[in-house]
Amino acid sequence: AVPSKYTKPHTFTIKPPSRIYVVGSYILRVVAKPVTNVDLALEIPSDSLMQKDYLNYKYLAKRARYAEAVAEALKSHESKMFTKVSMGRLMGDPLKPIVILTPKQGSGGL
């Protein structure tokens, strides 16, 4: 999550993503094996953001909360589809949280 020094209480309605994109090495067909990674980018619905969210780290805090909400929602499917749902940091940056999913073998994965 975003370090607490950057966050302040604010109202934020969590809604399903407006779009989901496959990004990164998988879509470019340059993925290294034996472990296949698929990167997805989720678009936060525009009505969940405010015009001045770029000020005072509000956008970053909302993005972090959105990633946490996605992880929480996916954990309810953890036993069926994933062996693990966890949070991480993109390149170790605490302002760029990511959700890491480990699919079950034979679950229609890659």
Backbone as a ProteinNet text record, in pm:
[ID]
protein_1_A
[PRIMARY]
AVPSKYTKPHTFTIKPPSRIYVVGSYILRVVAKPVTNVDLALEIPSDSLMQKDYLNYKYLAKRARYAEAVAEALKSHESKMFTKVSMGRLMGDPLKPIVILTPKQGSGGL
[TERTIARY]
83.8	0	87.8	27	97.4	134.5	257.2	295.3	194.9	164.6	60.4	88.1	213.8	241.7	185.2	150.1	94.7	-57.7	-118	-262.2	-336.1	-453.6	-545.1	-682.1	-769.1	-901.4	-973.9	-1034.5	-1113	-1216.3	-1319.5	-1424.9	-1382.9	-1402.3	-1364.3	-1454	-1534.1	-1623.4	-1551.3	-1539.6	-1473.8	-1576.1	-1546	-1631.8	-1548.2	-1613.2	-1535.9	-1455.2	-1342.8	-1261.6	-1340.8	-1316.1	-1385.4	-1324.8	-1197.6	-1130.7	-1018.5	-988.4	-875	-791.2	-662.8	-570.9	-465.2	-429.6	-313.1	-195.4	-93.1	22.7	150.7	261.5	389.9	438.6	531.4	602.1	512.8	408.2	322.3	251.8	193.3	120.1	215.2	339.9	440	504	467.7	519.5	670.5	720.1	862.1	881.8	783.1	788.9	896	970.9	1073.8	1012	1049	997	1101.3	1077.5	963.4	845.1	865.1	755.1	693.6	565	497	426.4	451.7	384.1	293.6	175.9	85.4	54.2	86.9	61.7	-70.5	-155.1	-282.9	-284.8	-338.4	-358.7	-508.5	-551.2	-693	-714.5	-819.7	-851.3	-956.4	-919.3	-1013.9	-1121.1	-1249.2	-1356.3	-1338.1	-1360.3	-1336.9	-1426.1	-1545.5	-1632	-1587.4	-1484.8	-1427.7	-1316.4	-1274.5	-1165.9	-1219.2	-1150.3	-1187.7	-1079.8	-1116.7	-1026.5	-894.9	-899.4	-778.4	-711.7	-737.4	-674.2	-523.8	-473.2	-329	-256.7	-330.3	-270.6	-254.2	-148.6	-127.1	-136.1	-92.6	-84.9	-220.9	-330.3	-462.2	-478.5	-433.3	-445.5	-368	-247.1	-166.4	-232.8	-292.8	-362.8	-484.2	-557.3	-674.3	-631.5	-524	-475.2	-434.9	-369	-329.1	-451.8	-550.1	-672.5	-747.3	-747.2	-812.5	-743.3	-610.3	-536.5	-567.3	-575.8	-610.2	-750.8	-845.6	-982.9	-988.9	-911.8	-905.7	-850.3	-743.4	-685	-785.6	-857	-958.8	-1067.7	-1113	-1218	-1168	-1044.8	-989.8	-961.3	-936.6	-911.7	-1033.3	-1152.5	-1271.4	-1273.1	-1194.4	-1182.7	-1051.1	-975.2	-840.5	-837.3	-925.9	-918.9	-960.7	-1042.1	-1088	-990.1	-937.2	-858.3	-710.9	-680.5	-543.8	-491.7	-362.8	-302.7	-263.6	-248.7	-209.9	-250.8	-301.1	-329.6	-255.6	-165.5	-88.3	-62.9	-15.3	20.3	172.2	216.7	359	381.1	503	538.6	610.2	567.9	632.6	772.2	870.8	1012.3	1046.4	977	1004.3	951.4	876.2	826.3	697.8	698.3	579.2	460.7	484.2	374.9	313.7	364.8	313.3	279.8	170.1	133	79.1	102.4	52	-12.7	-100.9	-163.6	-95.1	-50.5	19.5	-70.3	-102.3	-186.9	-103.6	-113.4	-47.1	-156.8	-172.3	-282.2	-256.3	-366	-353.5	-311.8	-235.9	-197.7	-324.5	-338.2	-453.1	-581.9	-573.2	-693.9	-725.5	-677.5	-699.5	-596.6	-492.1	-386.8	-297.9	-185.6	-95.6	-10.6
-119.1	0	124.8	234.5	362	397.1	442.9	480.6	579.4	564.5	644.4	793.4	834.7	977.8	1045	964.6	1021.1	1015.4	945	925	1003.9	1047.9	1113.4	1052.6	1051.6	995.1	1069.5	995	1053.4	951.7	999.8	913.5	856.2	727	660.6	540.3	542.2	430.4	333.2	209.8	106.8	48.1	53.7	-2.5	-96.2	-184.6	-271.8	-187.8	-241.3	-165.3	-135.9	-18.8	14.6	-60.3	-95.1	-174.8	-255.3	-367.1	-449.8	-473.3	-443.4	-458.1	-562.7	-643.9	-730.9	-647.7	-635.7	-552.3	-632.3	-577.3	-637.7	-741.9	-825.5	-917.8	-1027	-1067.3	-1174.6	-1132.5	-1014.1	-967.5	-941.9	-908.3	-886.1	-1016.3	-1126.7	-1260.3	-1270.6	-1204.9	-1213.8	-1261.7	-1332.3	-1380.2	-1489.2	-1484.2	-1584.2	-1702.3	-1820	-1939.7	-1991.3	-2077.8	-2165.7	-2103.8	-1995.6	-1932.9	-1824.7	-1837	-1739.9	-1637.4	-1511	-1401.7	-1330.7	-1292.6	-1211.4	-1087.1	-971.8	-845.5	-788.1	-750.4	-687.6	-547.3	-454.4	-318	-295.6	-253.7	-225.7	-75.7	-33.3	108.7	141.7	230.7	274.7	358.2	332.7	410.7	560.2	640.6	785	849.8	795.1	856	822.4	739.6	711.6	809.8	887.2	982.9	1124.9	1214.6	1355.5	1433.1	1548.6	1626.8	1662.1	1688.1	1732.1	1620.3	1496.1	1383.9	1377.6	1448.2	1450	1528.2	1607.4	1686.3	1601.9	1626.2	1567	1414.7	1349.9	1203.8	1134.3	1205.2	1140.7	1032.3	1058.7	957.4	831.7	849.8	734.3	655.6	726.2	659.4	583.9	644.3	577.2	455.2	469.9	356.9	241.7	272.7	168.9	102.6	181	124.9	39.4	82.3	5.9	-130.2	-130	-256.1	-347.8	-291.6	-371.3	-430.4	-351.4	-399.2	-511.6	-499.4	-605.4	-733.1	-720.1	-836.7	-901.7	-819.6	-872.6	-947.4	-891.7	-956.6	-1088.3	-1090.3	-1212	-1319.6	-1280.3	-1379.8	-1468.5	-1418.3	-1501.4	-1615.2	-1605.2	-1709.8	-1785.5	-1754.8	-1809.1	-1961.4	-2027.7	-2173.2	-2238.1	-2170.5	-2227.7	-2203	-2081.5	-2043	-2018	-1974.9	-1933.2	-2008	-2034.6	-2091.6	-1980.9	-1857.3	-1745.8	-1613.1	-1522.2	-1383.5	-1296.7	-1211.9	-1129	-991.5	-901.1	-766.6	-758.1	-678.9	-654.5	-510.1	-478.9	-342.7	-351.5	-270.8	-268.3	-211.3	-293.3	-255.8	-202.2	-251.3	-211.8	-75.1	-9.5	125.4	118	170.9	162.4	242.4	332.1	409.6	340	220	145.5	1.1	-16.1	-150.2	-233.7	-364	-456.8	-575.7	-643.9	-766.5	-881.6	-979.6	-1095.4	-1217.5	-1281.7	-1401	-1520.2	-1628.7	-1753	-1850.3	-1881.4	-1970.1	-2114.1	-2188.2	-2330.7	-2398.7	-2504.2	-2584.1	-2646.3	-2641.2	-2701.3	-2623.1	-2494.7	-2413.4	-2331.8	-2380.1	-2305.7	-2196.6	-2203.3	-2102.2	-2122.5	-2059.2	-2060.6	-2181.9
0	0	0	-30.2	-30.4	113.3	137.4	273.7	333.7	461	525.7	522.9	510.6	508.5	383.1	279	156.5	151.6	243.2	235.1	342.2	306.2	399.1	374.4	473.5	451.2	338.4	250.5	142.2	95.9	30.2	-20.4	-155.1	-168.8	-292.9	-311.7	-416.5	-445.9	-538.2	-493.9	-573.1	-668.9	-797.9	-902.1	-987.2	-1063.8	-1153.2	-1252.9	-1299.2	-1395.5	-1522.5	-1581.8	-1705.3	-1824.1	-1814.5	-1918.3	-1855.3	-1918.7	-1878.5	-2003.1	-1992.3	-2105.4	-2073	-2171.9	-2159.8	-2208.4	-2124.4	-2156.4	-2131.6	-2169.5	-2136.7	-2235.3	-2188.3	-2275.9	-2334.2	-2263.6	-2314.4	-2442.4	-2442.6	-2560.1	-2677.3	-2647	-2751.9	-2799.6	-2735.1	-2766.6	-2747.4	-2645.7	-2613.3	-2469.5	-2416.4	-2279.4	-2266.8	-2157.2	-2130.1	-2056.7	-2094.2	-2030.7	-1933.2	-1840	-1826.5	-1752.1	-1679.9	-1607.5	-1696.2	-1721.9	-1806.4	-1719	-1746.4	-1676.6	-1775.1	-1729.4	-1809.4	-1727.7	-1782.6	-1714.3	-1763.1	-1668.7	-1699.7	-1641.8	-1716.4	-1667.3	-1654.7	-1536.2	-1511.8	-1515.1	-1582.8	-1590.6	-1484.5	-1394.2	-1290.6	-1359.2	-1331.1	-1394.3	-1368.5	-1470.5	-1459.6	-1353.9	-1331.8	-1230.2	-1087.8	-1074.2	-942.2	-907.1	-1005.6	-984.7	-993.9	-926.4	-930.7	-1005.6	-1058.9	-1141.9	-1071.5	-942.7	-871.8	-791.7	-828	-757.5	-778.5	-875.5	-897.3	-787.8	-712	-604.3	-478.4	-404.3	-271.8	-269.3	-374.3	-381.1	-374.1	-394.5	-386	-491.3	-614.6	-719.5	-680.9	-629.1	-590.4	-478.4	-384.3	-274.8	-327.3	-420.2	-477.7	-559.5	-634.9	-714.6	-623.2	-512.6	-417.1	-355.5	-317.8	-258.5	-360.7	-486	-591.8	-609	-609.4	-620.9	-502.5	-383.6	-265.2	-278.2	-329.7	-346.4	-450	-556.9	-657.8	-595.2	-516.8	-450.2	-355	-278.7	-186.5	-261.8	-374.2	-453.3	-512.4	-559.2	-618.7	-514.9	-391.7	-286.4	-262.9	-293.5	-276.4	-378.6	-484.6	-586.1	-574.2	-470.1	-456.5	-461.8	-389.7	-383.6	-514.5	-595.8	-722.2	-836.8	-846.2	-963.1	-933.9	-811.7	-781.2	-659	-659.2	-539	-442.8	-496.9	-411.3	-474.8	-392.3	-430.4	-330	-378.7	-286.9	-348.1	-264.9	-309	-320.4	-416	-433.7	-474.9	-509.2	-552.1	-685.8	-780.8	-910.9	-895.6	-925.8	-914.3	-775.3	-672.5	-535	-494.8	-582.6	-554.5	-471.1	-348.2	-263.3	-317.7	-412	-471.1	-592.3	-626.2	-740.5	-699.4	-624.3	-581.2	-697.7	-690	-790.1	-720.5	-791	-742.1	-814.3	-738.7	-795.2	-778.4	-890.1	-889.4	-932.7	-858.8	-897.3	-934.1	-1066	-1108.2	-1067.8	-1050.3	-1025.8	-1154.1	-1141.6	-1258	-1316.8	-1449.2	-1513.9	-1499.9	-1461.6	-1444	-1569.4	-1685.1	-1807.5	-1824.4	-1740.5	-1746.6	-1867.1	-1863.5	-1978.4	-1969.5
[MASK]
++++++++++++++++++++++++++++++++++++++++++++++++++++++++++++++++++++++++++++++++++++++++++++++++++++++++++++++

